[in-house]
């Protein structure tokens, strides 16, 4: 069956638009770090890193309807393992990051085991308690800093070496963006294959999924493992940024905030996770810069969460994409009306 000319033109325009947006993204990736001040490079670097962590939260919420409030704690797990491997073996950062992400994937499965029996508020509370438990443990053990023993903590701290390709903050920002894109690619690969189809059935109904032959236990654990892997990537990048980590950076309350901002930004779209990363790190920094108490951001985020839950379940990204689609549709209708009758 042949495709009508207007449809073909629309497909071509869409492909051109994607190419244009990709070119803009590449240009921004190359130029933006060079024009930002040192402070804002660090702020945007943190935003990109937490965008990776938010993508794991969004995966569970959007694809399975599960609420996990332990993502920031899992980010800390990834950072701990990455630091320990790097200091103990002197391995390249990429090897340490892979070890941290893999270990966090395993921990993510353990944290997600209650999801086999729980959903909603009860699962959220269990994962929040797991986040609180991590805070207690890591406060006692501390993050590795080049010391001896299992914990690797000592009183003569040494920073973890950065990736060879990202020795400066500007280069590390570009490196983090590439890692974020790889994370999105990993999620997209899963969504287009058996795991994505299984998750869609599970979200609709576990009974329907089981009747269709889906192994619900396997694919739920798979989702938590993938979410944990992304959190481990984020924690490793955070460790590379700072050279070391502090237990005070991973309180359980931050996991609640990250989940809320993921909902506000839009859990159903990669753009939404970018928005959540910007809200999580850039907005408080912007308020501080203009002389406004950064704690005001919590009031703003609370109001935004209520607005998202009531009027915009797809978040800010959903509203933006809907607006773009309306404009595109109007332009398409206008071009069609001007065509030959």
C-alpha positions as CSV (number, residue, x, y, z in Angstrom):
1,X,0.0,0.0,0.0
2,X,1.4,3.4,-1.0
3,X,1.8,6.2,1.5
4,X,-0.1,9.4,0.6
5,X,2.0,12.4,-0.4
6,X,1.1,14.5,2.6
7,X,2.0,11.7,5.0
8,X,5.3,11.1,3.2
9,X,6.1,14.8,3.4
10,X,5.2,14.8,7.1
11,X,7.6,11.8,7.7
12,X,10.4,13.7,5.8
13,X,9.8,16.8,7.8
14,X,9.9,14.8,11.1
15,X,13.2,13.2,10.0
16,X,14.6,16.6,9.1
17,X,13.5,18.0,12.5
18,X,15.2,15.2,14.4
19,X,18.4,15.8,12.4
20,X,18.2,19.5,13.2
21,X,17.6,18.9,16.9
22,X,20.5,16.4,17.0
23,X,22.8,18.9,15.3
24,X,21.7,21.5,17.9
25,X,22.4,19.1,20.7
26,X,25.8,18.3,19.4
27,X,26.6,22.0,19.0
28,X,25.4,22.7,22.5
29,X,27.5,19.8,23.9
30,X,30.6,21.2,22.2
31,X,30.0,24.9,23.0
32,X,28.0,25.2,26.2
33,X,30.8,24.1,28.7
34,X,33.2,26.6,27.1
35,X,30.8,29.6,27.7
36,X,29.7,28.7,31.2
37,X,31.5,29.9,34.3
38,X,33.3,27.3,36.5
39,X,30.4,27.4,39.0
40,X,27.7,26.8,36.4
41,X,29.7,24.1,34.8
42,X,29.6,22.2,38.1
43,X,25.9,22.9,38.5
44,X,25.0,21.6,35.1
45,X,27.3,18.6,35.6
46,X,25.3,17.7,38.7
47,X,22.1,18.2,36.8
48,X,23.2,15.8,34.1
49,X,24.3,13.2,36.6
50,X,21.0,13.3,38.4
51,X,19.2,13.1,35.1
52,X,20.7,9.7,34.8
53,X,19.5,8.8,38.3
54,X,16.0,10.2,37.5
55,X,15.7,8.0,34.4
56,X,15.8,4.9,36.7
57,X,13.0,6.3,38.8
58,X,11.0,7.2,35.7
59,X,11.5,3.7,34.3
60,X,9.9,2.0,37.4
61,X,7.1,4.6,37.7
62,X,6.2,5.0,34.0
63,X,6.6,1.4,32.8
64,X,5.5,-0.5,35.9
65,X,3.6,1.9,38.1
66,X,6.0,1.3,40.9
67,X,7.2,4.0,43.3
68,X,10.9,3.6,44.5
69,X,12.1,6.1,47.1
70,X,15.6,4.7,47.3
71,X,17.2,6.0,44.1
72,X,19.5,8.5,45.7
73,X,20.7,5.9,48.2
74,X,21.4,3.5,45.3
75,X,23.4,6.4,43.7
76,X,25.5,6.4,46.8
77,X,26.0,2.6,46.6
78,X,27.3,3.0,43.0
79,X,29.6,5.8,44.2
80,X,30.9,3.7,47.1
81,X,31.7,0.7,44.9
82,X,33.3,2.8,42.2
83,X,35.5,4.5,44.7
84,X,36.5,1.3,46.3
85,X,37.4,-0.4,43.1
86,X,39.3,2.6,41.8
87,X,41.4,2.9,44.9
88,X,41.9,-0.8,45.5
89,X,42.9,-1.8,41.9
90,X,43.8,1.4,40.1
91,X,41.5,0.4,37.3
92,X,40.4,2.9,34.7
93,X,37.3,4.9,35.6
94,X,35.2,3.1,33.1
95,X,36.0,-0.3,34.7
96,X,35.2,1.1,38.2
97,X,32.0,2.7,36.9
98,X,30.9,-0.6,35.4
99,X,31.7,-2.4,38.7
100,X,29.7,0.2,40.6
101,X,26.7,0.1,38.2
102,X,26.7,-3.7,38.2
103,X,26.9,-3.9,42.0
104,X,24.1,-1.3,42.3
105,X,22.0,-3.3,39.9
106,X,22.2,-6.3,42.3
107,X,21.4,-4.1,45.3
108,X,18.5,-2.7,43.3
109,X,17.1,-6.1,42.9
110,X,17.3,-6.7,46.6
111,X,15.6,-3.4,47.4
112,X,12.9,-4.3,44.8
113,X,12.1,-7.7,46.2
114,X,9.2,-6.4,48.2
115,X,7.6,-5.2,44.9
116,X,6.8,-8.9,44.2
117,X,4.2,-8.6,47.0
118,X,3.6,-4.9,47.5
119,X,2.7,-1.8,45.5
120,X,1.8,1.8,46.1
121,X,2.3,3.3,49.5
122,X,3.7,0.1,51.1
123,X,6.4,-0.3,48.5
124,X,7.3,3.3,48.8
125,X,7.7,3.0,52.5
126,X,9.8,-0.1,52.3
127,X,12.2,1.5,49.7
128,X,12.3,4.7,51.8
129,X,13.3,2.6,54.9
130,X,16.0,1.0,52.7
131,X,17.3,4.4,51.8
132,X,17.4,5.4,55.5
133,X,19.2,2.2,56.3
134,X,21.9,3.0,53.7
135,X,22.4,6.5,55.3
136,X,23.0,4.9,58.7
137,X,25.4,2.3,57.3
138,X,27.4,4.7,55.1
139,X,27.7,7.2,58.0
140,X,29.3,4.5,60.1
141,X,31.5,3.0,57.3
142,X,32.2,6.2,55.3
143,X,33.1,6.4,51.7
144,X,36.5,5.0,50.5
145,X,39.2,7.7,50.2
146,X,42.3,5.5,49.5
147,X,42.7,4.1,53.0
148,X,43.3,0.5,54.0
149,X,40.9,-2.2,55.0
150,X,37.6,-3.3,53.6
151,X,36.0,0.2,53.8
152,X,39.0,1.9,52.3
153,X,38.6,4.8,54.6
154,X,41.7,6.5,56.1
155,X,42.9,9.8,57.5
156,X,45.1,10.6,54.5
157,X,42.5,11.0,51.8
158,X,43.3,10.7,48.1
159,X,40.8,11.8,45.4
160,X,39.8,9.2,42.8
161,X,41.3,9.9,39.4
162,X,38.9,11.2,36.8
163,X,38.4,9.5,33.4
164,X,41.4,10.0,31.1
165,X,39.2,11.8,28.5
166,X,37.6,14.1,31.1
167,X,40.3,15.7,33.4
168,X,38.6,19.1,33.5
169,X,35.1,20.0,34.6
170,X,34.2,21.1,31.1
171,X,35.4,17.8,29.6
172,X,33.6,15.9,32.4
173,X,30.4,17.6,31.6
174,X,30.6,16.5,28.0
175,X,31.5,13.0,29.3
176,X,28.5,12.9,31.6
177,X,26.2,13.9,28.7
178,X,27.5,11.0,26.6
179,X,27.0,8.6,29.5
180,X,23.4,10.0,29.9
181,X,22.7,9.4,26.2
182,X,24.1,5.8,26.6
183,X,21.8,5.3,29.6
184,X,18.8,6.5,27.5
185,X,19.9,4.2,24.7
186,X,20.0,1.3,27.1
187,X,16.4,2.0,28.3
188,X,15.2,2.4,24.7
189,X,16.8,-0.9,23.7
190,X,14.8,-2.6,26.5
191,X,11.5,-0.9,25.7
192,X,11.6,-2.1,22.1
193,X,12.2,-5.7,23.1
194,X,10.7,-8.4,25.3
195,X,11.2,-6.5,28.6
196,X,9.3,-3.5,27.4
197,X,6.4,-5.6,26.2
198,X,6.4,-7.5,29.5
199,X,6.5,-4.3,31.5
200,X,3.6,-2.9,29.6
201,X,1.5,-6.0,30.3
202,X,2.5,-6.0,34.0
203,X,1.5,-2.3,34.4
204,X,-1.9,-3.1,32.9
205,X,-2.5,-6.1,35.1
206,X,-0.3,-8.7,36.6
207,X,-3.0,-11.3,36.0
208,X,-3.1,-10.4,32.3
209,X,0.7,-10.6,32.1
210,X,0.8,-14.1,33.8
211,X,-2.0,-15.3,31.5
212,X,0.1,-14.2,28.5
213,X,3.0,-16.2,29.8
214,X,5.1,-13.3,31.2
215,X,7.3,-14.2,34.1
216,X,6.2,-11.3,36.4
217,X,8.9,-12.0,39.0
218,X,11.7,-12.0,36.5
219,X,10.7,-8.8,34.7
220,X,10.0,-6.9,37.9
221,X,13.5,-7.8,39.1
222,X,14.9,-6.9,35.7
223,X,13.3,-3.4,35.9
224,X,14.8,-2.8,39.4
225,X,18.2,-4.1,38.2
226,X,18.1,-1.7,35.3
227,X,17.0,1.2,37.5
228,X,19.8,0.3,39.9
229,X,22.4,0.1,37.1
230,X,21.5,3.7,36.1
231,X,21.7,4.9,39.7
232,X,25.2,3.2,39.9
233,X,26.3,5.1,36.7
234,X,25.1,8.3,38.3
235,X,26.9,7.6,41.6
236,X,30.1,6.8,39.7
237,X,30.0,10.0,37.8
238,X,29.3,11.9,41.0
239,X,32.4,10.3,42.5
240,X,34.5,11.3,39.5
241,X,33.2,14.9,39.8
242,X,34.2,15.3,43.5
243,X,37.0,12.8,43.8
244,X,35.3,11.5,46.9
245,X,31.8,11.4,48.5
246,X,30.2,12.3,51.8
247,X,27.5,10.4,53.5
248,X,25.6,13.6,54.2
249,X,25.0,13.9,50.4
250,X,22.6,10.9,50.4
251,X,19.9,11.4,53.0
252,X,16.6,9.5,52.4
253,X,14.8,12.8,52.0
254,X,16.6,13.4,48.7
255,X,15.1,10.2,47.2
256,X,11.7,11.6,47.9
257,X,12.6,14.9,46.3
258,X,14.1,13.2,43.2
259,X,10.9,11.1,42.8
260,X,8.7,14.1,43.1
261,X,10.7,16.1,40.6
262,X,10.6,13.1,38.2
263,X,6.8,13.3,38.3
264,X,6.8,17.0,37.8
265,X,9.3,16.9,34.9
266,X,7.5,14.0,33.3
267,X,8.3,10.3,33.9
268,X,7.0,9.2,30.5
269,X,9.5,11.0,28.3
270,X,13.3,11.4,28.3
271,X,12.7,15.2,28.1
272,X,10.9,14.9,31.5
273,X,14.0,13.4,33.1
274,X,16.1,16.2,31.8
275,X,13.6,18.7,33.2
276,X,13.8,16.9,36.6
277,X,17.6,17.1,36.6
278,X,17.4,20.8,35.9
279,X,14.8,21.3,38.6
280,X,16.8,19.3,41.1
281,X,20.1,21.1,40.7
282,X,19.9,24.2,38.5
283,X,16.8,25.9,40.0
284,X,18.1,26.0,43.6
285,X,21.5,27.3,42.3
286,X,19.7,29.9,40.3
287,X,17.7,31.1,43.3
288,X,20.8,31.3,45.4
289,X,22.5,33.3,42.6
290,X,19.8,35.9,42.5
291,X,19.8,36.3,46.3
292,X,16.7,34.2,47.1
293,X,16.8,31.5,49.8
294,X,17.4,28.2,48.0
295,X,14.9,26.5,50.4
296,X,12.2,28.4,48.6
297,X,12.6,25.8,45.9
298,X,10.9,23.2,48.1
299,X,7.8,25.4,48.1
300,X,8.0,25.8,44.4
301,X,8.5,22.1,43.9
302,X,5.6,21.2,46.2
303,X,3.2,23.5,44.2
304,X,4.5,22.1,40.9
305,X,3.9,18.5,42.2
306,X,0.3,19.3,43.1
307,X,-0.2,20.9,39.7
308,X,1.3,17.9,37.9
309,X,-0.8,15.4,39.8
310,X,-4.0,17.4,39.2
311,X,-3.7,18.8,35.7
312,X,-0.7,17.4,34.0
313,X,0.0,13.7,34.8
314,X,2.6,13.6,32.0
315,X,4.5,16.5,33.7
316,X,6.1,19.5,32.2
317,X,7.6,17.5,29.3
318,X,4.1,16.2,28.4
319,X,2.7,19.8,28.3
320,X,5.6,21.0,26.1
321,X,5.3,18.0,23.7
322,X,1.6,18.5,23.5
323,X,2.1,22.2,22.7
324,X,4.7,21.4,20.0
325,X,2.3,18.8,18.5
326,X,-0.6,21.3,18.4
327,X,1.7,23.8,16.6
328,X,2.8,21.2,14.2
329,X,-0.7,20.0,13.5
330,X,-1.9,23.6,12.8
331,X,1.0,24.1,10.4
332,X,0.2,20.9,8.7
333,X,-3.5,21.8,8.4
334,X,-2.6,25.2,7.0
335,X,-0.3,23.7,4.4
336,X,-3.0,21.2,3.4
337,X,-5.6,23.9,3.0
338,X,-3.3,25.8,0.7
339,X,-2.6,22.8,-1.5
340,X,-4.3,22.1,-4.9
341,X,-8.0,21.4,-4.6
